């Protein structure tokens, strides 16, 4: 099998291959347009500024944002989530604000919230999911009081794919006239699920460029609603405040960050190379194609489940209903630690799958897989074939029988 290509089933970690046109965009940009935007006035730099504006406009359209200025570009979802949490919570309060989160979060939210709680900055409430990773929206809403500054939800679990009711929670917060902000971790869903921040009442949405959007690593973003930052008011009185400061190419004579979006939250030289590649990725896929990709990935997962559900000692983790999950399937084979199972798939079958806790230990505690060291996660992508899924199913069956 040494000459056989690898079967890549780790798209929930990062997409591969990237979207058509991404490699060409990177090559073209680095050769012809790698200038610093929003700083210099000469024509080549202005072309880079226009490219950055085009990316914001494309992302705003994708997310249903009313303004492209409300798209803050970051190094990824982790950066964006920390920016949102620290920017809202690390400021003077009369008493520690309440934060409601769930047991299905990624460490990108778990760790900053744990730090703030440990320092006494916040009161933290965790709503626990069921054994399939599902969160009850009413349980979240029941925990919101007048002290609640943020509800923090992961849109879909990276461990098992379970989709959470963020729209139900967001719309309820708005209809009840609450000041609470809804922060959504969209790392697993932006680019594959239908998201409309206005419709769903989302105030802060963090996303990655390198997963379902099929762009490069090292770039992502944060959508900021008017409730989180209203540019018509006192900038220092808004719920979201900058956590980084530096040059922004705007209002340079002032000792504080500019009052306007997006400059207020984007100090320093941006990742223009990543931006041009992400723009190419976003333009490469239409809304219709994204819906088709999701349906394709769900069909592949259904095909996989059908072939492996009777494998001895193998247990499927997460909801069976494909409409409740993204294209992700976690499994456990009793008697084989997940990392050992992944190593066998890699070395003997040339199949790439991720094993372990997936940076989401609380999610695995909820799913009942923490003690076993997590799960083996298989996540197909738009280019994955039925034959590749069949090969993975056969491999898992052979490994399980050999135990």
N, C-alpha and C positions, 0 to 999 in steps of 0.2 A: 504493500500500500504506500510505499515511500514516495511514489511519483503522483499519487492522487492528490487533488486539491483538498484543502480544508473545507469542512462544512461549518459555516459560521452561524451560530445560534445564540449570540450574545448582543443583540441589537438594543436591549434594554439598558445595557452599559454604554455602548456607543455604536452608532450605525456604521456599517461597512458592506459594500462600497458606498462612498459618498454620492450625493445626487449628481446627475449628469451636468457637466459644465463647471463643477466646483474646481477641479484640478486646473482646467484651462483659465478660469478666472484668477486663481492664485498666480499662475505663471505670468499672465498678462499684466496683472497689477504690480507684481514685484519688479517687472522689467520696465514699466512705463509710468506708473502712477503712485508710487509709494511715498507720497508727501503727507505732511502733517496738516490736518484740516482745522479750520476755524482759527488759525494763527496768522498765516502769511497771506498777503493779498494778491500774489502773482497767480496767473491763470492755472498752472498745473495744480497748485494747492487748492484752488477753488473747485477744480474738478473732483478732487478727493472729498471736499466738503459736500458737494452735490451727491456723491455716491453714498455718503453717510446719511444724508437726508432721505435718499431713495430707500435705504434699508429701513429707516424708521417708519416711513410711509407704508412700506410693504408689511412690516410687522404690525403696525396699527390696524391696517385693513384685515389682516389675518385674525387679530384678537378682538376686533370690534371696538377699538379705542376711538374716541371722538377726535383725538388730536395726535399727530405723530410726535409732538413735543413730549407727550406723556410716556414715551418709550425711552427708558434709561438703558444704555448699553453697558454691560458688565463683562467680567471674565467668565461668567457662567451662572448657573442657578444658585450655587452655594454662596457666591459673592452677593447675588441679588437678595437672597433670603437673609443673610447677615445684615446687609444694608437696611432692609425693611425692619427687622426686629430691633436692631440697635438704634436705628434712626427714630423709631417711635418710642421705644421704652427707656433708653438711656438719657433721660432728661429729668429735671426736678418735678416731683409729684408730691402732693400733700400727703398721700399714703401710697404704698405699693399698689400699682395697678394690677388688675386680674388679667391673666392670659389663659384662654381655653384652647387646649390642643388635643390631639388624639393619640392613641397607642400605635397608630400605623405610620408614624412619621419617620423620615430619613434622618440620619445624624446631622444633616445640614440644618435642620431645625431643632432636633433634640439637644444637641450640644450647646448652641447659643442660649437656648431657653434654660437648660440646666445650669449654665454659668450664671445667668441673671437671677435665677431662683436661689442659687447657693450664696450669692452676694446680698441677698435680701432686697433686690431691686424690684422683683415682681412676686405676686402670688400666682402659683401655677396649678391649673386644674387639668387633669388628663381624662378624657372620655375614652373608655375602652371599647374596642371592637369585638365582634363575635369571632368564633373560631375560623371563619372564612374571611376575616379581615374587614367585615362590613361595619360601618359606623352609622348609628341611628341619628338622623338630623335633629329629632326632637330632644334627644339627650344633650346634644350640644347647645341647643337654644335654651334649655332649662338651666344651664350653667351661666348664662350671660346675665349680669346685673349691671347697675349703673357704674361700677368700678372697672368693668371689662373694657380694656383698651383694644385688644386684638383677639380674634379667633384665628387660629393657625391650622390649616388643613392641607394634607397631601391629596392632590386630585386623584391620583391612582398610585397604588402601592408598587414600588419597584421590586418588592419581594414576591408578590403573588398576582399583581395586576388588578386587584379589586378597585373599582371606580367608586369614589365617594360622592355624596350628594351636596357638592359645593354650591350649586345653583339654588337648591332648596334652602340652604342656610343663608346664603347671601340675600336672596329675595325677602326672606323673613326678617332679617336684620333691617333692611330698608323699610319694609312695610310697617314695622313696629316703631320706626323713628328712633332707633338706637344709634348712638355715636360710635359704637364698636366698629372697628375696621376688620374686614375679612382679608387675610393673607393666604394665598393659595400657592403651594409648590406644584408648578406645572411641568416639572422636568420630564415626566414620563408621558405627558399628554399634548403639549403644544406641538402642533404639526401633524397630529393623528386624530385627536378628538375635536368635535365642534365646540369652540369656546367663543363666547361673546361676553366680554367683561361688563358691559352695560346691562344686558339681559340677565346675567347671573349675579349681579350685585357684588362683583369682585373689586376690592379697593387696591390690592397689591398682588400682582401675579408675577412670580419668578419663573424663568424658563431657561433651558439650555439650547444651544445651537447645534450640538453634535449628536443628538438622539434622533427623535422622529423628524426633525427638520432636515436631517442628513447633511448638516454643514460641518465645519471644522471644530475641533476642541478649542477651548480657551476663549469662547465668546458666548454670551447669552444676554439676558436682559431682565428688566423689572418694569412692568406697567404700573403707573401711579395714577389713581383716580383723583378727581377734584376734591373728594372728601378727605383724601390723604394729604394733598397739597393744592391749595387754591391760590393761583398766582395773582389774583386780584386783591388778596388780603395781605396782611403783615406777614412776610415770609418767615420771620422768627417765631410766629405764633401758630404755625401750621403743625399738624400732628407728626408729619415726617420731616426730619431734619438731617442734614448731611452728617456722615460719620467720617468722611475723608475731605481734606481741603488741599487746594493747590491751584496751579494755573489752569484756567478754563478758556483762555482766549477771549474772554468777555469781562468787562468792568475790572480791568487789571489794576486800576488805581485804588480800588477798595481793599481793605484788609480782611474782608469776609467774602464768602462765596457769593456769586451772583444770585439775584432773586428770581431769575427766570429758569424755566425748564427748557431743555434738559441740562443746561450748563451747571446748574446748582449741584447736581449729583454726579458730575463727570469730570473730576479734576485729573490732570495729567494727560499724557499722550495716549490716545485710544488705540485699540487693536485694529488698525485699518486693514491689515492683511486678512484677519478673521472676518471683518465686516464685509469686505468685497466677496469673500467666499460664501458667507452666509446669505448675502443678497442673491448670489447665483443659485444657491440651494432653494431659497424661497420661491424664486421665479421659475424653477425647474418643475414645480409641482402645482397643479391646479387644485381647487377645492374638491372637484369631482375625483381627481386621482387620489387625494388623501382619503376620501371615503372608500374608494376601491381598495386602497392599500390596507386599511383597517379591516375590511371585510375579508380580504385575502389572508391576512395574518390570523384572524379568528377562525377561518376555515382550516388553516394548517394546524392550529392548536386543537380543534375538534377532531381532526384526522389523527393527530398524535394520541390524544386521549383514548380514542376508540381502539387503537392498536396496543396500548400499554396498560389499560385499566385492569386486565386480568393477569398481568405479570405477577408472579409470586413475590410477596413481601413488598410490593411497590404501592406507595400511597400518593394520590393526587392531592395537592394543597391548593386551596382557594375555591371560589365559586365554580360550579359546573355551568351555570348560565353564561353564555359567551357575551351577552349584552351587559353583564355586570363587570366585565374585565377587559383589559387591553390584551394584546397578543402575547401573553406571558403564561408559562406553566411551570410551577415549581413542583418538584417531586422529592420523595424520600424512599430509599430502598433500605429496609431494615437489615442491619448487619454490615452495611457499607457506609462509612462516613462520607459526607458530601464531597469533601476535597479529594478523597481517594477515588470516588466515582468519576469526578471531573478529570482526574489524572488518567484514568483508564480510557475514558472517551478520547482524550487528547492523544495519548501515546499509541493506543492500539487501533483507534477508529478515525483519527484525525477529525474529531468533532469538537468545536469550541463552544463550551457552555460554562457558566459561572457558578461556583459553589461557595457556600458559607452563609454569612449573615447579611450580605449585600448592604452593609453600612446601615442596617435597620434592625438592631437587636430587639427593640420594643415590639416591632411588627412580628418578629419570630416568636417572641414570648406570647403574643396574642394568638398566633397561629398554632402554638404548641410545638414548635420546632427548635426552640432555643437550645434545649438540653442536648439535642442531637447534632448541634453545630450548624444549624440552619438547613438549607435545602440545596438541591441542584436546580438551577433555573435555566429553562430553555426559552429563548425569545427569538422567533423568526422575524424577518424583515420583508420589505417589498419584493426583494429579488430572490427570496428563499423559494425553492421548488418543492413540489409534493414528493419527488424522489428523495430529496435530502431529508425530509421529515420521515419518510419510510425507513431510510437507512438509520436514522437516530433511534427510531422505535425498535428496529431489529437489534441494534447494539445494546440498548437497555435491557431487552429481553434476554440476550445472551449473557450479559454480565450478571443479571439477577439469578439466572439458573445456575451459574457457575459458583455462586456463593456457598 
